[in-house]
Amino acid sequence: MDLPPEVVAVDLAGPPARTLLTPAAAARPTGRMERISHRAEDGTTWHSWLCLPADELAEPLPVLVWCHGGSLLSWIDWSWRWNPWPFVAEGHAVLMPDPPLSMGYGQETVERGWGRWSSEVASVAAEQVRAALRRPDLDARRVAAMGGSFGGYLALALATRLPEIRLVASHAGWSDFAAVARASDLHWHWLREYGPVEESEAYRRESLALDGIDPGVTVLLSHGCADQHVPVGEARAMYRALDTRKVDARLMLLPDEGHSIERAANVTAWYDWVRAACAEVLAA
């Protein structure tokens, strides 16, 4: 996550790999990255990455909590789409937790969150964030949660649990599990994990109650209109529910995008939108 892609040569019988080409050398970050852990009350240990500016600062930093997509993924490598370093360069700390369902931590970690995205995954992720915010170099008064797809859902879930969060940026997220499962082209996955929509209580149990988001929180909702995984109607429904409660909800619909934002102009517009909101909401 702290090194852009390189081309290397590996001699299996010789010395370490030799770097042949660094086409993205100019993008190499100047910040630093720490591995942090949280030991929960039940004895389990959960890990996160924390990206920080290279130099120690005199004042605590505003915090962006980035939730990975998936759900069966982890923060493991460089990404051009979800890259923390431009935000670090602007004076933010970026916390990237790996809660239950994250890959690379064993089968028990997957089973802990399987079919329990709110009751287990979001609850553990909230604990990870709370623990990190005890650090003196992080400002618990200026916190945002962000993510795409499963990460967009999880960012919203954290906002229902953590009063410290002042800003949410959710791309292709959702709150109503049953509504998404019925219309998604990944219906098979919902069946595998949660069972038939009309028979399983888990859809209702794990869905988010958006009234848990404080009206003082700013919520950015973005969605591709051609999204087949999470239908765009979910973003419209969440926006209307939040707006009715006088939450500062803002909606960006992208007519020429699917589940991910892929076109360069749209990526730029999204980042400009989110960065402006960070500057506005998380100002000291």
C-alpha positions as CSV (number, residue, x, y, z in Angstrom):
1,M,0.0,0.0,0.0
2,D,3.0,2.3,0.3
3,L,4.7,1.4,-2.9
4,P,3.4,1.9,-6.5
5,P,3.9,-1.0,-8.9
6,E,7.4,-1.8,-10.1
7,V,9.0,-4.2,-12.6
8,V,11.7,-6.4,-10.9
9,A,13.9,-9.3,-11.9
10,V,14.2,-12.2,-9.6
11,D,17.2,-14.6,-9.7
12,L,16.0,-17.7,-7.8
13,A,19.5,-18.7,-7.0
14,G,21.0,-15.3,-6.5
15,P,20.7,-12.1,-4.5
16,P,17.4,-10.2,-3.8
17,A,15.3,-8.9,-6.6
18,R,16.6,-6.1,-8.8
19,T,14.4,-3.2,-9.7
20,L,14.2,-2.8,-13.5
21,L,11.6,-0.2,-14.0
22,T,9.6,2.2,-11.8
23,P,7.0,3.8,-14.1
24,A,5.1,5.4,-11.2
25,A,8.1,6.5,-9.2
26,A,6.7,10.0,-9.0
27,A,3.7,8.7,-7.1
28,R,5.8,7.1,-4.4
29,P,4.4,8.5,-1.1
30,T,6.4,10.6,1.4
31,G,4.3,9.5,4.3
32,R,4.7,6.6,6.8
33,M,2.5,3.6,7.5
34,E,2.1,1.8,10.9
35,R,0.6,-1.5,11.7
36,I,-1.7,-1.2,14.7
37,S,-3.6,-3.9,16.6
38,H,-6.7,-3.9,18.9
39,R,-7.2,-6.6,21.4
40,A,-11.0,-6.9,22.0
41,E,-12.6,-7.8,25.4
42,D,-13.3,-11.4,24.1
43,G,-9.5,-11.9,23.6
44,T,-9.5,-11.6,19.8
45,T,-7.0,-9.3,18.0
46,W,-7.8,-7.2,15.0
47,H,-5.4,-5.3,12.8
48,S,-5.4,-2.0,10.9
49,W,-3.0,0.1,8.9
50,L,-2.5,3.7,9.8
51,C,-1.1,6.1,7.2
52,L,0.4,9.3,8.5
53,P,2.5,12.2,7.2
54,A,6.3,11.7,7.2
55,D,6.9,14.3,9.8
56,E,5.6,14.5,13.3
57,L,3.0,17.3,13.6
58,A,2.4,19.6,16.5
59,E,-1.4,19.1,16.4
60,P,-3.6,15.9,16.3
61,L,-4.7,15.0,12.8
62,P,-8.2,14.7,11.4
63,V,-8.9,11.0,10.7
64,L,-10.3,9.3,7.6
65,V,-11.5,5.8,8.3
66,W,-11.4,3.8,5.1
67,C,-13.5,0.6,4.9
68,H,-12.4,-1.9,2.3
69,G,-14.8,-3.4,-0.3
70,G,-15.5,-7.0,-0.7
71,S,-16.6,-8.1,1.7
72,L,-14.0,-10.9,1.4
73,L,-11.0,-8.6,0.8
74,S,-8.3,-6.8,2.9
75,W,-6.1,-3.8,2.7
76,I,-3.0,-5.4,1.2
77,D,-1.7,-3.6,-1.9
78,W,-1.4,-0.4,-3.8
79,S,-4.6,1.0,-5.3
80,W,-5.0,3.9,-7.8
81,R,-8.7,4.2,-7.0
82,W,-8.6,4.1,-3.2
83,N,-5.2,5.6,-2.4
84,P,-4.7,7.2,1.0
85,W,-1.6,9.2,0.2
86,P,-3.1,12.3,-1.5
87,F,-5.2,12.7,1.7
88,V,-2.2,12.2,3.9
89,A,-0.4,14.8,1.9
90,E,-3.2,17.2,2.8
91,G,-2.8,16.6,6.5
92,H,-5.1,13.7,7.3
93,A,-4.4,10.4,9.0
94,V,-6.0,7.5,7.1
95,L,-7.0,4.5,9.2
96,M,-7.7,1.3,7.2
97,P,-9.1,-1.5,9.5
98,D,-9.4,-5.2,8.6
99,P,-12.5,-6.3,10.6
100,P,-14.1,-9.8,10.5
101,L,-14.6,-11.2,6.9
102,S,-11.2,-9.7,6.0
103,M,-9.0,-12.2,4.1
104,G,-5.6,-13.4,5.3
105,Y,-6.4,-13.9,9.0
106,G,-7.8,-17.5,8.9
107,Q,-11.1,-19.2,8.6
108,E,-12.3,-18.1,12.0
109,T,-12.1,-14.5,11.0
110,V,-14.3,-15.2,8.0
111,E,-16.8,-17.2,10.0
112,R,-17.0,-14.5,12.7
113,G,-18.5,-12.1,10.2
114,W,-20.4,-14.5,7.9
115,G,-24.0,-13.4,7.7
116,R,-23.4,-10.9,10.5
117,W,-22.2,-7.8,8.7
118,S,-23.8,-5.4,11.2
119,S,-23.9,-7.4,14.4
120,E,-20.3,-8.6,14.1
121,V,-18.3,-6.9,11.3
122,A,-19.5,-3.3,12.0
123,S,-19.3,-3.8,15.8
124,V,-15.7,-5.0,15.7
125,A,-14.8,-2.3,13.2
126,A,-16.2,0.3,15.5
127,E,-14.1,-1.1,18.3
128,Q,-11.0,-0.8,16.1
129,V,-11.8,2.8,15.4
130,R,-12.5,3.7,19.0
131,A,-9.2,2.1,20.1
132,A,-7.2,4.0,17.4
133,L,-8.8,7.3,18.3
134,R,-7.3,7.1,21.8
135,R,-3.9,7.9,20.2
136,P,-2.7,11.5,21.0
137,D,-1.8,12.1,17.4
138,L,-5.3,11.6,16.2
139,D,-8.1,14.1,16.6
140,A,-11.3,12.2,17.8
141,R,-13.3,15.4,17.1
142,R,-12.7,15.3,13.4
143,V,-13.4,11.9,11.9
144,A,-14.8,10.7,8.6
145,A,-15.7,7.2,7.4
146,M,-15.5,6.3,3.7
147,G,-15.7,3.3,1.4
148,G,-17.1,1.7,-1.7
149,S,-19.5,-1.2,-2.1
150,F,-19.3,-3.2,1.1
151,G,-17.0,-0.5,2.3
152,G,-19.7,2.1,1.5
153,Y,-22.2,0.1,3.6
154,L,-19.7,-0.3,6.4
155,A,-18.9,3.5,6.5
156,L,-22.6,4.1,7.0
157,A,-22.8,1.4,9.6
158,L,-19.9,3.1,11.5
159,A,-21.8,6.4,11.5
160,T,-24.7,4.7,13.3
161,R,-22.3,3.5,16.0
162,L,-19.7,6.2,16.5
163,P,-20.7,9.7,17.5
164,E,-17.2,10.9,16.7
165,I,-17.9,10.6,12.9
166,R,-18.8,13.9,11.3
167,L,-18.6,13.0,7.6
168,V,-19.5,9.9,5.6
169,A,-18.6,9.2,2.0
170,S,-20.4,6.0,0.7
171,H,-20.0,5.0,-2.9
172,A,-22.4,2.2,-4.0
173,G,-23.3,1.5,-0.4
174,W,-26.6,0.4,1.0
175,S,-28.7,0.0,4.1
176,D,-31.6,-2.3,3.1
177,F,-30.1,-5.8,2.7
178,A,-33.3,-7.4,1.4
179,A,-33.9,-4.7,-1.2
180,V,-30.3,-5.1,-2.6
181,A,-30.4,-8.9,-2.5
182,R,-33.7,-9.0,-4.5
183,A,-32.4,-6.8,-7.4
184,S,-28.7,-7.6,-7.4
185,D,-27.0,-9.7,-10.2
186,L,-25.1,-11.2,-7.3
187,H,-28.3,-12.6,-5.8
188,W,-26.5,-16.0,-5.6
189,H,-24.1,-14.6,-3.1
190,W,-26.8,-13.2,-0.9
191,L,-28.5,-16.6,-1.0
192,R,-25.3,-18.4,-0.1
193,E,-24.6,-16.1,2.9
194,Y,-28.0,-15.0,4.1
195,G,-30.5,-17.5,2.6
196,P,-33.8,-16.9,0.8
197,V,-34.9,-13.3,1.1
198,E,-38.5,-14.1,2.1
199,E,-37.5,-16.7,4.7
200,S,-34.4,-15.4,6.5
201,E,-34.7,-13.1,9.4
202,A,-31.0,-12.1,8.9
203,Y,-31.8,-9.6,6.2
204,R,-33.9,-7.5,8.6
205,R,-31.6,-8.1,11.5
206,E,-28.4,-6.9,9.7
207,S,-30.0,-4.0,7.8
208,L,-29.1,-0.5,8.9
209,A,-31.4,1.9,10.7
210,L,-30.4,5.2,9.2
211,D,-32.0,7.1,12.0
212,G,-28.9,6.1,14.0
213,I,-27.0,8.7,12.0
214,D,-27.0,12.0,13.8
215,P,-28.6,14.9,11.9
216,G,-25.3,16.9,12.3
217,V,-23.4,14.4,10.2
218,T,-22.7,15.2,6.5
219,V,-23.4,12.2,4.3
220,L,-22.1,11.9,0.7
221,L,-23.8,9.2,-1.4
222,S,-22.5,8.4,-4.8
223,H,-23.6,5.7,-7.2
224,G,-23.3,4.6,-10.8
225,C,-26.6,4.5,-12.6
226,A,-25.6,1.3,-14.4
227,D,-24.6,-0.6,-11.2
228,Q,-25.9,-4.2,-11.4
229,H,-24.4,-5.3,-8.1
230,V,-26.1,-2.7,-5.9
231,P,-29.0,-1.0,-7.8
232,V,-28.9,2.7,-7.9
233,G,-32.3,2.9,-6.3
234,E,-30.7,2.1,-3.0
235,A,-28.8,5.4,-3.1
236,R,-31.9,7.4,-3.9
237,A,-33.8,5.7,-1.1
238,M,-31.1,6.4,1.4
239,Y,-30.8,10.0,0.3
240,R,-34.6,10.6,0.7
241,A,-34.7,8.9,4.1
242,L,-31.8,11.1,5.3
243,D,-33.0,14.3,3.7
244,T,-36.4,13.8,5.4
245,R,-34.7,13.8,8.8
246,K,-32.9,17.0,7.8
247,V,-29.5,15.3,7.6
248,D,-27.0,17.1,5.3
249,A,-27.2,14.4,2.7
250,R,-25.6,15.0,-0.8
251,L,-26.1,12.7,-3.8
252,M,-23.9,12.2,-6.8
253,L,-25.3,10.0,-9.5
254,L,-23.0,8.9,-12.3
255,P,-25.0,8.0,-15.5
256,D,-22.0,6.4,-17.3
257,E,-20.7,4.3,-14.5
258,G,-21.4,0.8,-13.1
259,H,-20.5,-0.5,-9.7
260,S,-17.0,1.2,-9.7
261,I,-16.0,4.6,-10.9
262,E,-13.7,4.0,-13.8
263,R,-13.7,7.0,-16.1
264,A,-10.9,9.4,-15.2
265,A,-13.1,12.5,-15.3
266,N,-15.6,10.9,-13.0
267,V,-12.8,9.7,-10.6
268,T,-11.5,13.3,-10.5
269,A,-14.9,14.8,-9.9
270,W,-15.5,12.3,-7.1
271,Y,-12.2,13.1,-5.4
272,D,-12.7,16.8,-5.7
273,W,-16.2,16.4,-4.2
274,V,-14.9,14.4,-1.2
275,R,-11.8,16.5,-0.6
276,A,-14.0,19.7,-0.6
277,A,-16.3,18.1,2.0
278,C,-13.3,17.1,4.1
279,A,-12.0,20.6,4.0
280,E,-15.4,22.0,4.9
281,V,-16.5,19.5,7.6
282,L,-13.2,18.5,9.2
283,A,-11.8,22.0,9.5
284,A,-10.2,22.6,12.9
